[in-house]
């Protein structure tokens, strides 16, 4: 994600897709959610009578992630080249990557802690029966998501945009109206995902730089950011949160599938057995996702569409096996030492680099002028 954030502006093909479609950057968060699910299965494999203690620890971890997300992505740090800090509570962003991970983590953890059968596992079928509550939950979440995104009616809506050079008052903003009046639309303007976020979170608490600003309708430099075309639709400058409420609920399914892969590790000891039990759902998910995409239910990271969930989770399963074979089967562990270190410190690395905290700290200490900072000292212009 750090690589994508810094190189994506130069190579749009690896940056987040403006709307429909899946690029390299769009795989990152589902991969992380997938491996969180795997880790949860290993974390609670010896759980006996300590459910209350485990629940308390899971809730504390969740709260930490949410608070970090609010601090780092809610607007407290304004940017690499802006040394000011502080946040307008009326406009703080409420959702974000860490909040989405927190939601998926706590839901999956509680399923694992409180709802798993006592049946012994000796086959793939018995594995499904033991954890049937997990699968039923994933199915129900998917049905609810599809029902809402294709069943809710989206009315017309409006939002305010600031006028350049305007005074700090109500007269310094202009109102734009977006015409919808549709049901089941999955475009940028009139989808149920955005409507739910506007109703629950409030339009002032959404992400203000959505990727659809790089679509052809909204940028003359598409797929890069650029000036608005003369005939740009009114929704181009509207906020939209790619980590919103409905998408985060669907992200739980990715984590639950990762949990199943972790269960395979716990209950099956043979390498061949494990790989076979992993590849069956992997192939199935990829096929379902590709077919749905061809039928018009496009892979879309902003909506966390069902086809997007299938394709990215299936790809995570493939990558998991690709690493498992050389590292665990053939014991070639030395090439992965760097990645192992990064995995153990993933959150800290993400906070320092992915959230631009380290560059801000490096620029925050200067001599006489803000330009005379550490980055300038080592030859990097700030």
Beta strands, then each sheet from edge to edge (+ up, - down):
strand 1: 77-79
strand 2: 82-85
strand 3: 153-154
strand 4: 157-162
strand 5: 173-178
strand 6: 182-183
sheet 1: 1+ 2-
sheet 2: 3+ 6-
sheet 3: 4+ 5-
end
